[in-house]
Amino acid sequence: MRLSLKYKLLGVFLLVVVSGISTFFFFTRKTFLQDKKLFVLDWSLTTLKASTSEIKLELKGRLDELQVMLPRLFSAPESTGVSDPKIMQGLSNRSSQEVLAVTFYQATGGNYSPIRRHTNKNLLESLGLKAEALKHLDQVRPLSSTDLANQSQLVLINRSVRLEGTTPTKQLPVLTLIFNGNMVSDPSSDTAIAVDMTQDFLQKTLKQSELATLFLVTKKGDLVSHPDDDQLLTFSGKPFDHPVLKRIQTTSLPREALEIELNKEAYLANLANTGIGDVYLVSQIKQADAFRALSILTRQSFEIGLLIISLALIASVIFSAKLTENIKKLESAAREIGTGNFDLKMKISSGDEVEKVATAFEWMTGKIVSLLKETAEKARMEEELATASLIQNTILTPPQLQIDATEVVPFYKSASECGGDLWDAFVKNNKLTVLLGDATGHGAPAAIVTAVVKSCVATLTEFHTGTALTPTEMLTRINEIVYRSCKGQLLMTMSVAQLDLDSGVLTLANAGHEAPFHVRPTKTLTPEGKPAKPKTDALFVRGERLGFQANSVYDSLTVQLEPGDTVLVYSDGISEANNQEGKIWGERALKNTFAALAHESLETIKSSLVKALDDFSQGATQKDDITFVLFGWKKTQERTTSKAA
């Protein structure tokens, strides 16, 4: 799927904005959540402290009243109720409205039996309960001997039940306090006192917090009091399964804050030892309720974020539209260039990189026009160069010689389309003439010089009457023609070697060219049975380059060849060949390689020289033409044949 640049820029811009806002909100919410959690736990702990103090105060007041009331009740006849005025003397109005009944138990053989009970009939009637309601309480939720035997401390027991009343049933939260019998006038360790009270005073304290739920539990896992009547009724006489109990049973701290999971929901909880027996006060807050303000803030932040993103979207649409408008102009200009219209003027003044691109675009179109003109001119020159190369190849076709007394083996490799090297060989008057020239420079100018010299050599060879021209005579006449033709602007070096096929005498003249090498194989063997190192000479003779001046004088050198001798005439392209590192092969390497091949055939010498040169250059591009000619004297001339290719 292809998208325009406008939508890509829009996507990137929105991605940056959304990522930035999301990251900010994420870390902000995380920090605020942690801070809020600590605040809630600290607030809950403060509430727990205050509630613990209030519960202890409420219980202490009621215990003080009971200490006054219990001795009188113990000595009163059982038939007399708590509502009896004589019994009620000394009781506060609060106790008369909370105490349901007081029962005294006597231990016999480890089991406790009730010996006296006083019932607050007035309170039962006000609660809409029958007088027999407490008997039903003992049947539904009886006190065990274990409950009554624990006399070392005050024991609080939840005995909430549903009782029969004037209405079909009534749910009554009941708190039973178990006391040691030493509180009555006739002290006895075998006596236990059970005071049944309504839990209204405890529930009122536990309901003071609107956010947290407070309840009382014992260390062994019994629910003592809870603001919810249904909870009190459900867990009356049953274990209270709550995650906080595990911590209560293992902790030694008077107060502690922790996080729990209840019914698959997260809660923040605090617990505190009330100091009343083994009773603990627990406060729990549902995290969802505690962080409701954070949720509202998150929602509002999300709405603000959406507003910011919407504004950013509108701004980015306007910005991208303005930006892509100029880019579309560039696209249109590119299409115009594709049709061949290079005369373009783009009016873009955005003051940014797009304007710079437009300026570069206009510069590029001008440059393309110039390059097209240069390309056309180059194509024309290449065509002319190809024509010149064709002419040169036609004119410089090397000769084919079939001679019994000698053998000529050449090698030629041009560095460009039009080479600057020239070689030729012909036989006249039983004399083999081999010449090799190297024009100054490369390309078409060098090709022109070689063509002129080739034509000059052909003319001198075909139309000169009498004996064959000597190397000195040939160089002298060629020099005059090149000088007059090129006016001293184009030059050429040349080496001319002439071999008398009857006598083996070699005459050599040189016009500023490299000295040819002459090698003579030896018949002497080394102690290892190998041929001794042959003698190799450089045939050096002075002479000025062709075309430098009109009256140049050329000396000659004469050498007597023996059958089996080999002569190497070469241009500086082979001795100055370079490798990838730019190093030069050199005349010494050429001479040593040539000398080592003295006993081989000319074809083998040729291929070996080419291989040695290739191994050295390693495929490096050569700057000059590479040309060399090998020839030698086999025997006295018997038959001579020469024909053009």
N, C-alpha and C positions, 0 to 999 in steps of 0.2 A: 504494500500500500504506500503510495507516494503522497507526501504532504508538502504543501508550500512552505516557504521560509517563514511566512507570517504566523502560521500555526505552530511551527517548531519554536519560534521565539516566544510565542504566547505560552506554549507548554513549559518551556524552560523557566520563564518568568513566574508562572503560577507554581511550578514545582519548588522554586526557591522560596516564594512567599509562604506556601503551605508548610514546607519543611521547617522554615524558621518559626512560624507561629506554633506549629505542633510541638516542636522541641521546647519552645518557651513555656507553653502550657503544661507539657509533660513534667518538666522539672519544677515548675512553680507549684503545680498540684501536688507533686510528690513531697516537696518541702512543706507545703501548707498542711498536707495530710499528716505528716509526722508531727508537726507542731500542734495540730489540733488533737491528735491522739494523746500526746503528752499532757495537753491542757485538760482533756476530758478525764484522764486517769487521775491527775492531780486534783481536779474539782471533785471527782467521785470519792477520792480518798478523804478530802475535807468533809464532804457530806457524811461519809461513813463514820468519821470521828465524832461529829456532832450527834448523829443518830445513836451511836453507841453510848455516849454520855447520857443522852435523854432516856434511853431504854434502862440503863442502870439506875438512873434517878427515879424513874417510874417504879421499877421493881423494888427499890430500896424503900420507897414510901409505903408500898403495899406490904412489904415484909415487916416493917416497923408496926403497922397496924395489926398484922396477924399475930405478932409476938404478944400483943396485949389481949387479943381476942381468943387465941387458942387455949390458954389455961382455963378460962371460964367455960368454954365450950366442952372441954374434956370432963369438967366436974358437973356439968348440967345433965339432967336426965335426957335420954335419947328422944323421948316423946316431945320435948320442947324444941321448937324450931328456931332457926336463926332470926326469924321475924318476931319472936317473942320479945316484948319490950325489955324484960329483965336481961335477956341474952344480948340484946342490941346495945346495951349501955356501953359506951366507950368506942363503938364502931363509928367510923365516919360515914357520911352519906355516900362517898365514893365506893367504899367496900360493900355497903349494902346493895349497891347497884351492879356489882361485878362478881361477888362470891355466890356461886350456885349452891355449893354444898361443901361440908367439911366432914371427912370420914376418918375415924381412928381405927388402926389395925393392930392386932396383937399376934406376935409370932408364936406358933406352936409347932414344934418339931420341924422347923425350917420353912413352914408354910404360914402365910399371913391370912388372918380372918378378920372381917370387920366386927368391931365390938360396939361402936357407937357412930351414928351419922346424924348430922344436923343439916336440914335442907332449908334453903331460902325460898319459901313458898311464894312470898310477895314478888320476888324477881322472876320466878318461873311464870307466874300469872301475867306479869307485865310483858314477858317475852312470848305469851300465847302458847305456853307449854303446859301439859298436864302434870300433876304431882308425881305420877309414875314415870315421868320422862327420864329421870336419872337412873332408874332401874334398867331401863332400856339401854342407857349409855353403858352401864356396867356389863350388859350382855353383849353389846356390839363391840365395845372397845374396853375389855376388862384390863385391870392392872395386874401385872404378873408379880410373883414373889421377887423376881430379879429387880423390877422397878422399885419395889418397896424396900428391899434390903440395902440399897445403895444409900446409906444414911450419913456418909462422911461429908456430903456436900448437898447443896440444893439441887434438885433434879427438876427439869422442865420437860413436860411431855405433852405432845399434841394429841388430844382425844376428840377431835372434831367429828361429828356424826350428824345424821338426819334423824330428828326426833318427832314423835307424834305430838300434835298440838291441836289448838282449836281449828287450824287449817289442816289439810290432809297431812302434810309433812313440813318440817321446818329445818333448815340447815343451820346448825349452831356451831361456830368455831369455839372449841373448849380448850383451855390451857390448864393442865393439872400440875400443881406444885407439890413435890414430895419433900417432907421435912422429917428430921430426926425427932424421936419421941422425947428427947431431953427438953424440948421447948414447953412441955406441959408441966403442971404443978407436981405431978407424981413422976419424977424422972425414971425412965426405963429404956434401956437399950433395945428392948424387944418390942417397942412401940413405934409405929410409923404413922404419919399424918399425911393425908392427901387432901389438898384444897383445890376444888374445881372452880375455875373462873372463866368468864368470857374473855375473848382475846381482843376486845374492841380497843383497849388502851395501847396494846402493841401494834395492832393494824393501823391505828391512827398515826403512830410514829413512823411506821414503815411506808405509809402512803404520802409522806410529806414531799418526796421528790417526784416531780412530774416527768423527768427524763429517765431516771434510773429505777430499777426494780430492786427493793431491799427485802431480804428474808433472813430468818434465823435457822441455823442447822447445828446439829451436834457433830462432834468429831467422828462418831461411829456411823453417821449417815442418816440421822432421823431429822425430818423437817419439824421445827418447833413452831414457827410462826411465818405467815406469808400474807401479803395484802390481798391475795386472791382466795376467796372462800373455797372455790372448787379445788385449788391446789391443796389446801389444808385437808379437805375431805378425802381427796384421792390418796394422799400419802399418810393418812392417819393409820398408824400401826404398820406401815409398809416402808421399806427402804427408799430413800429419796435419791434416785439416780441422777447425779449432776456432775459434770466434769470438774467442778471446783473442789469436790470432796477429795479427789486424789491429792491435790495440793495441800488441803487442810490436814490430811492424815500424815503428810511428810514434812511440812514446814515447821520451823521453830521460831519464825518471825511473828511479832505481834500484829503486824499489818503488811500487806503485800498487794501489788498490782500485777495483773497478768491478762493475757489474751486467750480466749477459749472459743470452741466451736460447739454450738448447741442447736440441734435440729437442722444441721447443715447451714447454719448462719453464724457469722462471726460476731463475737461479743467482747467488750472490754469489761473486765471484772476486777473488783477489789474485795479483800477479805480482812476481817479484824477480829481478834479475840476479845469477847465482851468482858471476860473476867468473871462470868457467872457460870461456874462449873466448866463444862467442856463445850459451851455454846459459842458459835461464831456468827458474826453478822456479815452477810455477803451483799455486795452491790453489783448489779450487772446492767450494762447498757448495750443495746444493739448498735453495732457500728453504723448501720444504715441510718438509724435515728440520730446518733451522735454526729454523723457527718452530713446531716441533711442540709445544713448551711453551705457546706462545701459543694454538695451536689447542685444546689441553686447557683452558687458562684460559678461552678463548672459550666452549667447550662448557659448562664449569662455570658461567660467568656466565649463559649462556642458561638453564641449568636453574634457577639462582637467580632469574633474571628471571621465568621461568614460575611459580615458586613465589610470588613477590611479586604477579604479576598474578592468580594464583588466589586469594590472600588478599584482594587488592583487589576481585576479583569478588564474593567472598562478602560482604565488608563493604558493597560498593555495593548488592548485592541487598537486604541487610537495611535499609540506609539508604533506598533508593528505595521499598521496600515501606512503611516507616514514613511517608515523605513522601507517597506517593500515597494512603495510607489517609485522610489528612485532606483531600486534594484530592477523593477520591471522595465524602466527606461534602459538600463544596461542590457537586459535580456533582448529588448527590441533592437538595440544597436548591434548586438552580436548577430542577430538574424539578418540585419541589413548587410553586415560585413560578409556573411555567408553567401549572399546573393551577388557579391562583387562591388557593392557600394561602399567605398572607403571615405567618401566625403561627408563625414558625420560631425555634428556639433551638438553635444549633449549639454543642455542647460540645467545643471545640477549644482545648487549652492547650499548644501545641507550643513557645511562647516564641519563635517566629520570624515571618517575614513571612506565613506561612500563617495564623497566628493573627490577624494584623492584617487579612488579607483577610477572614477569617470575621467579625471585628468590623465591618468595612466592609460586609459582606454583610448583617448584621443591621440596620445603620443604613440601608442602601439599601432593604431591605424596608419599614421604617417610613416612609421617604421616599416610596416608591411608593404606599403606602396614602394618605398625605397628598395626593400628586399626583393620585391617582384621584378623591379627594373634590373637589379643586380643579377637576379636569377636568369632573367631573359638574356642579359649580356653574357653571363657565364655559360649558358646553354649554347649561345652562338660561338663563343670561344672554344667550348669543348667540341663542337661540331667541326670547327676549323682545325682544332688540334688533332681530331680523329683523321681528318683528311690529310694533314701533314704526316701523321703516323703511317697512314696507308702508303703515301708517296715514299716515305723513308724506307719502309719495309720492302717496297718494290725495288727501289734503287739500290738498297744495301743488301740485296740477297747474296748470301755468302757463296763462294764458288765450291764446286765439287771437283776434286783432283784425284786422278788415278795414275799414280807414278810408282814404278818398281823401286826406284832408288831412294824414295823418301815417303813419309806419311805426315799429313797435316790434320790435327785434331783441335777444333776450336770449342770455346764455351762462351756464351753471351747471355747476360741477364740484365734487362733494363730496369732502372729505378723509377721511371715514369713512362707515360705514354710515348713520348718522343725521346729516344735515347741520345746520348752525346758521345758514345763510343763507336769507333769504326774499325773494322779489320778486313783485310783482303789478302788474297794469295793467287799468284799466276806464274806460269812457266813460259819463258821465252829464251831462245838460244841456249837450251839445256841449263838454264839458271832459274831456280825457284826464288821468287821474291815474296816475302811475307811482311805486311805492314800492319801496324795497330796504332790508331790515333784516339785521342781523348779531347773533345771540345770543352772549352771553358763554360761552366754552368750546365743547366738542364733545360728541358722543355723545347719549345719551338726554336729559339735562337741557336741552341746547340744542334738541333736537327738540321737547320739550314746550313750550318758550317759543314756537318758531315756529308750532306748531299752535295755541296759544292766540291768538297775534297774527293768524294767518290767519283763524281763526274770527271774531275781533273785526272784522277788515276786511270779511269777507263779510257780517256782520250789519249793520254800519254802511252798507254799500253797498246792500244789498237792502231793508232796512227803514226807512232814514231817508227821511222825506218832505221835499218841498221841494227847494230847490236843492242842488247837490252841496256837501259839506263842504269847506271850505278846508283846505290842508295844516296850518295851525296848529290848526284845530278837530280834525282827524283825529288829530294827534299827542297833543293834550291828552286826548282820550277814550281812545285806546289806552293812554296812560301810566297813567290811572286804573285801567283794567282789569288791566294787567300788575302794577301795584303791589299791588292787592287780591288777585290770584291767586297771586303768587309771594312776597308779604311782603318784598320788597326783597332776596330771596336770588338771584334770577335776573334778569339785565338784558339789554337789547337796544339797539343803536344803530339809527337809521333815518333815511333821507332820503326826503322826499315831494315830488315835483315834479308841478305841475298846469298843463296847457297849454290855454289857451282856443283852440279850433280855429277860431273866427271871427276873432279879432283877433291871434292869435299871441303873446299875453302869457303868459309863464311865471312861475308863482308857486312859490317853493321854501321849504320849512321843513326844519330838520335837528335830530335828537335825538342829538347826539354822534357823528354819522357823518362819513365822509370827504366833502369838498366835491366835488360833481359838476363836470365840465369842460364848457365851452361853446365850440365852435369855429365861426367864420364864415368861409367861403371868400371869398377876394378875387378880383376880376375883373382886377386890375392884373397886368401881365406884367413879368417881369424883362428886362433887355437880351438875354438868351439866348432869350427867347420862352417861358419857363416861368412858371407862375402864381407870384405873390409869396407869401411866407410868410404863412399865415393867422393871424388873431388868435385866441388861445386863453386863456380866462379860467377861474379856479376860482370857482364860485358858493358863496361862504362865508357861512354864517349860523349864529349860536350857538343852542345848545339842550342841555338835560340828557338823559342816557340814559333810555330808557323803563324804568320800574319802580324808579328810584332813590329818588324821593320823590313823594308824591301830588299836590302842587300845583305841579309844574314849569310854567314859562311858556316858550312857544316863539315866537320871532320869525319873520318871513317876509321874503323877498327877491323883488322883481319884476324881470323882464328881458323886453324886447321882442325876440322872435325874428323873423328874416326868412326867407323861403323859402330852403331850402338849408342852414340852420343845423343843427348836430347837437349833441345833449347826451349825455354819458356819465355814467351813475350806476353806481358800483362799490363793492364791499366791500374791506376792507384785505387780503383774501387775494391779490389780484392785485398790489398795490403792494408787499406784503411777501413776495412769492414768492422762494424761495432757489434757488441752484444747488448743484453738488456741493461747492464750497468753502465754502458757507454764506453767500455774499454775497447782499444784498437787491437786487431789481430797482429799487424806489424809485418815488416819485410823479413825479420829474422825467423818468425814462425813459418812464413810461406817458404823461405829458403830451406829450412830444416825439413819441412814436410816433403818438399820437392826432392831433396837429396835422398831421403829415405826410400823413395820410390824409383830410384834410378834403374833398377833391374827389371821393372815392370813394363808392360806394354803401355802405349800412349793412352789407349782407352781406359786402362786401369788407373793410370796416373790421373787422368781427368776426373773420373768418378771419385777417386780417393781424395783429391783436392777439394771437390765440391762437398763431400761428406765432412771433411775436417772443418771446412768453413761453416757448414750448417751446424755442426756440433758446438762450435764456438759461439755463433751468433744467437742460437736458441730462438729462432723465429723473430729476432729484432728487425724492425724496418731499417733498410739500408738507404743511405743518403746519396749514393753514387752508383753508376752502372758498374757491373762486374764483368770483365772480359779478359780472357787469356787464350793464347794459341800455343799448342805444342807441336813441334816438328823435330825431325832428326835425319841423319844420313845412314842409309842401310848399306849401299854398295855403289859401284860405278854405274852410271846411267846406261840403260839398255833400250828402254822405250819410254816415250813421254806422251801423255794424253791429257789434254785440258779442255774442259767445256763449262759453259755458264749454266747456272741452275735454271 
